[in-house]
Amino acid sequence: MSAPLSDPHDAYAALRAPNFRDYLLGSFLGTLGRQAVTAAAAWEIYRWTNSATALGLVGLANVVPLLLFSLPAGALADRVDRLRIITRSQLALAVLSGLLALLSVFHERIPLWAPLRAGNAVLRSIAGIFEHHVGTEALHFDEPALPLMFLLLFVMATLRVLAWPARSSVIPRLLPRAALSNAITWNSSAFEIATITGPTVAGFVVAGLDFQSVYLLDAALGLVSCLLVGRVTCLAAAEPPTPHHLGQDWLVGARFIWNRKVILGANTLDLFATLLGAATALLPVFAKEILHTGPIGLGWLQAAPSIGAFSMALWQAHRPPLVRPGHTMLWAVAGFGVTILVFGLSHWFWVSFLALVAGGALDNISVVVRQSLIQLLTPDALRGRVTAVNQIFIGTSNEAGALRAGLMGALVGPVNAVLIGGAGTIAVVLLVARRVPALRRVPALHTLRPE
């Protein structure tokens, strides 16, 4: 007989709910494809330009939509059917990935029209600011498809931002509350694994086939994701509706987080740790210039964090909910900073690989705790807007981290950029532990309730 959903120690409690199971698989496939596309596009752009600044600008193309559209996206998720937002945005992303594939295949046939020439001139001037020591002859901003690639990445990032609050806030409506903590663990772990595995898939597909195959793979995964999420139905909300004066307020999510110092502390910790510890953004540079490995080696380096995250996800799912989640999160992020330092100092492939494995495992702990605190402490009627603010925290740190790593790598070199990030991550942990002592005293996750 299968274990009941109410069993807090049942590692598969949430997966026994068909709604959540379909949603989890669909979300995993969509995220996997998205991360693969981002990694492949960055790699192709680096191949065209030979510029670390260009890698950083890929992060910028993802950051700007976060800042512009996250808050209205949160309000949209609290007013419109969340599943409809998810499926329609995923369908549009699949179409755009198909356009990326066409752009990659026919990039040499694109005429150098005046707007494209002007776009390349702007990109070249930005790179010249940060890479003046390299010399303009080493940088190549003459590919007509390059501005179009950045434009498509920007539009795709906008669609993902508009859908993300709906994706994150729909989970508590898919299964009984008794299984919610377990569902958050599985969803956070699946997201983390897909986030880190996507670039790995991209590395191997590019090595074995080509860039356009990655984009077509994402389009196919997006369509499957639409079919899976389209089968899902939501349960009735457990909490009463939000008062009308809060219903139209985009900033209510920000005020909610500001007044819950535990959530604010967890978000701050994760934001700066991700911003400073984004060593993976420089993996193409490390693989080529420092570790002297080819596409297969780069694929394994990109796989390393996913191996650690997957192992930790399985371990967490089979363990009871954390008794001291905030305390554990602080130690996990500090350990993540140490692994970044080891990676930056290493000149040996296997040492770098193992450091990334350990970093992925520790990062998974942080992700699970942060997401659990947000979902468990937020009423359903506010989850869209609270999740939107969280998206600004974390999404901005991911993409701004890539921008920071690329630009700092251009200014002070990739090794120094990574070492500064690792040391900064540890410093942030010490600061948050001192300024938000309530984070260390958070009780077991399965005891938390919305405030």
N, C-alpha and C positions, 0 to 999 in steps of 0.2 A: 504494500500500500504506500502511495506517495505521502510525503510529509505534509502536514497542513501548512497553509500560508502563514499562519500565526506563529509558527515556530521560529524564534529569533536566531536559533543556531542552525537552521536549515540553509546550507550554502546555496541551494537552488530554489529558494522559496519564490523569488520574483520571476524566475524563468518558467515556473509552472503556470503563470498567467499568460494566456495566448496573446492578449493585446500587447503586453509589455514585450513578449518574446518577438513578435513581428516588428514592433517599433524598434527594438534594440538592434535587430539584424539590419533593418533598413537604414537606421541612423549610422551604424557602423560602416556599411558599404558606402554611403554617401560621404562620410568623413574620410574614409580611406582614399577614395578617388580624389577628393578635394586636395588632400595633402600630397598625393602623388603628382597632381597637376602643378601645384605650387612649386614643388621641388624640381620637377622636370623643366618648367618654364624658367626658373632661376638658373638652372644648369645650362639651358640652351642660350639664355641671354648672356651668361658668362662666356660661353663658347664664342658667341658673336662678338663680344666687346673686349674680353680679357680684362674686365674692370671690376674690382671689389666694390666700388661705389655703385655700380649697376645692380649688384646683389642687394645692397642696402636699399636702393630705390624700389625693388620688388616689395620690401617690407613697407615702404611708404605708401605704395599703391593699395596696400591692405589696411593701413592705419587710417587714412583720410576718411573712408566710408564709415569706419567705426565711430569716429568723432562726430561725423555729420548726421548719421542716421540711427544710432543705437537707441536714443531716448524715444523718438517717434515709433521705432520698431517695437519697443516694450509696450507702449500704449496700444499699438495695433494688436499685439498678442493678447492683451486683456479685454479687447472688444470684439475681435473677429475669431472665427473658428480656427484654432491653432493647427489642427491637422490639415486644413485646406491651405493655410499659408505654407506649411512644410512641403506638401506635394507639388504645389504650383511653382514654388521657387526651385525645387529640385529638378523639375522638368525644364525650366528655363536654363539652369546651369548645364544640363546635359546638352542642350542645343549649343550653348556657348563653347563647351569643350569640343564639340564637333567643328566649330569655326576655328578654334585653336589648331586642331589637326590640319585643316585646310591651309591655314597660314603657315604652318611648319613645312608642309609638303611643297607649297608653291612660293615660298619666301623669295626665291631667286628670280621669280618672274614678275614680282611687284614693281611697277615703275617708281622711280624716285621723284614723286610729285612734290611740289613746293611745300605743302603742309608736313609731309613726312621728313623732308630735308630740314625744315625748321625744327621739328621735334627732335631729330638727331642732334642738331646744333645745341639745343637747350641741354640735352642729356650730356653732351660732350663738355659743355661749359661747367656743369655741376661736377662732373668727374675731374675736370681740371683743377677745381678748387681743392679737392681732397687728395688728388694723386699727382700733384705737380712734380713730385720727386721722381715719378715713374717715367715721365716723358710722354708727350702726346703721340709719338710714333708707336708706342706700345699699346695704346688704346684704340679701339676700332668702333666708331659710332657711325658707320656708313651703310648699315643694313636697313633697307627701306621698311622691312617688316617690324623693326624694333619698336617704334612708337605705337604701331597697331597692337603689338603684343602687350605693351603696358596698358593700353586702353581696354583691351579685353579683360586683363587681370583686374583692373579697377571696377569694371561693370560686374564681374563675377563676385568680387569682394562685397560690392554693394548688395547684391542679392543675398549673399550669405548673412550679412549683418541684419537685413530685414527679417530673415527667417530664424535667426538664432534664439531670440527670446521665446518664440513659440516652441522651438525644439526643446529647450531646457525646462520650460514651465509646464509642459504637457504631462510629464512623467507621473506626478502624483495623481493624475486623473485616469491612469491606466490600470490600476490594481489596488487591492485593499491596503489601508494605511499600515496594517501590521507588517506588510512586506516592503514598505517604502524604503527603509534603511538599507535592506538588502538590494533593492532595485537601484538605489543611488550608487552603491558600491559597484554593481555590475555595469551601470551606464557610465560612470566616471572612468572605470577601468577600460571599458570598451572604447570610449572616446580617446583616452590616453594611448591605448595600444594602436588605434587607427591613426592618430596624429603622428605617432612615431614610425609606424609600419609603412604608412603611405610613401614617405621619401625612400624607404628601402625598396619597396616595389618599383618605384620610379627608377632607381638606380639599376636594378637587375633588368627591367624591361628595356631601358635605354641601351644597356650593355649588350643585350641579346638581340634587340630589334632596332628601335629608333624612337625619337621623341614623340612623333605623332601617334605611335601605338599607345603611349601613356594617356594621351588626350582622348583617344577613342575608347580606351578601357574605362576612363572616368565617365564618359557619356553612357556606356553600357551599364556601369554600376549605378549611375543616377536613375536610369529607367527602372532597374530592378528595385531600387529603393522606393521609387514612387509606387510601384505595385504593392510592396509590402506595407508601407504606411497607409496606403489606401484601404487596406483591410481592417484597420484599427478603428475602434469606437471608444469614446471617452465615457467614464463613469460620471455620475452627478457629483458636483462639488460638495465637499464635506463641510466647508465653512460658509457662513452667511455672506451675502453679497457686500461689496464695499459700499460705504456711504457715497451718495451721488457727488458730493463736493470733491471726493478723491478720484472719481471715475475718469475725469478728463485731465488729471494732473500728471504731467510727464515727470515732474521732479519728486513725486511721492516715493519712488524707489530709492532715490538718493538720500532723502530724509530718513527713510526706514533704516538703511544701512548705517548712516551716520549715528543714529540713536542706539544701534546694536553694536557695541564696541567689539564684541567677539567676531562678528562678521567683518567689520571694518578692519580689524587687526589681521584676520586670515587673508582678506583680499590684498591688503597692503603688503603683507609678507610675500604672497605669491606674485604680485605685480612686480616688485623690485627684484625678486629672485629670478623671475623669468626675463626681465629686462636686462639684468646684468649677466645672467648665466647662459645666454643664447649662443653657446659655442657651436651648435650644429649648423648655424647659418654660414659658418666659415669652413665647413667640411670639404667643399671642393678645393679650397686653397690648401688646407692641411694635407689632404690626400696627395695633391700634386707636388707641393713645394717642400713639405716637411717629412711626411711619411713615405713619399715616393712610391705610391701605389696607384694602380689604374682603376678603371670603372668597377671591376669586381671588388677590389679592396674598399673603394668608396661605398659600394653597396653594403658591405659588411659593417663598415663604420656607421652607416645610417641605420642598419638593422640592430646595432648593439643596444641603444636605448629601448627599442621595442622588446627585445629579449628580456631585459631587466624588468620593464613595465608589465609584461605578460606574466612573468614568474611571480612578481609581487601581487598582481591582481588575483591570480589563482590562490595564493596564500591568504590574502585578505578575505576572499569570498568564503574560504573554509574555516575562518576563525570567527569567534564571537565578535560583536561590535567593539570597537576600541573603548577601553575604560577611561583613558585620558587622551582624547583625540587631539586637543590643542597642544598639549605637551609633546606628544608624538610628532605632530606637524613641525614644531620648532626644531626638534632634533633632525628630522628628515631633511628639512631645507638646509640646515647647517651642513649636514653630510653631503647634500647635493653640491654645495659650494666647494667642499673639499675635492669632490670628484672632478669639478671643473678645473681646479688648480692642477691636479695630477695630469689631466688631459693636456693642459697647456704646456706643462713642463716636459712631457714625454716626447721622445723621438723614436720610440719603438712601437710598431703597429699593435702588438698584442696588449701592451700596457694601455695604450689609448683605447683600444677596443673594450677592455675590462673596465676602465674608468667610465666609459659611456654606458656600459651595462649597469653598473652600480648607480650611476646618475639616473637612469631611467626607472630603476626600482624605487629609489627614494622620491623621485618626482611623482610617481604614482600614488604614494602615500599622501602627499600634500594635496593632490588633485581630489582624491576621495574625501578627505576631511573637509576641504573647502566647499565642495559641492554639497556634501551632506549638511553642513551648517546652514547653507542658504536654503536648500529645499525643505529642511525640517523645521526651520524657525520662521518661515515666511508663509502668511496666509495665501490661499490659492488665488484670490482676487487681485493680489499684488505681485504675483510671481513673475508676470511678464515684465513689469517695470523694474522690479528688483533685479531680475536676470539681465535686463538691458544695462543697468549700471554695472553689474558684475562683468558683463561683456566688455564694457569700456575698460574696466580694470585689467582684465586678463587678456582680452584680444589685443588691446593696445600694447600691452607688455610683450606679447608674442611677436607682433609685427615690428614694434619699435625696437625690440631686442635684436631682430634681424637687421634693422636699419643701423642701430648702434654698433653692432658687431662689424657690419660692412664698412661703415665710415671710420670707425676707430681702427679697424684692420688696415685701412688705407693710410691712416695718419701715423700710427705707431707700430704697425706690423701685426700680423695675426696672433702671434704668441703673446705679445704684451696685451693685446685687446682681450684675449681669453683670461689671462692672469688677473687683470684688473677686474674683470667681471666676477671671477671666483672669489676674490678677496672682498669685493663689494657685497656679494651675496651673504657671506658670513657676517659682515658688519650689519646688514639689515636685520638679520635674525636677532643679533644682540640688542639692537635698538627696539624692535617690536616686543621682544620678551620683557624689556624694561618698561616700555610705555603702555603696554596692554597686558597687565598681569592676569586679567580675567581669562585670557586665552589659555593660560596654563591650567585653569581650574574648570574648564568645560567638562560636564559629566559625560557618561557613556552615550553614544549616539542614539541608541534605541530608546533612551529616556526623554529625548528632546521633543518639544511640541511647538507649534506656531505661537507667536506672541501677538 
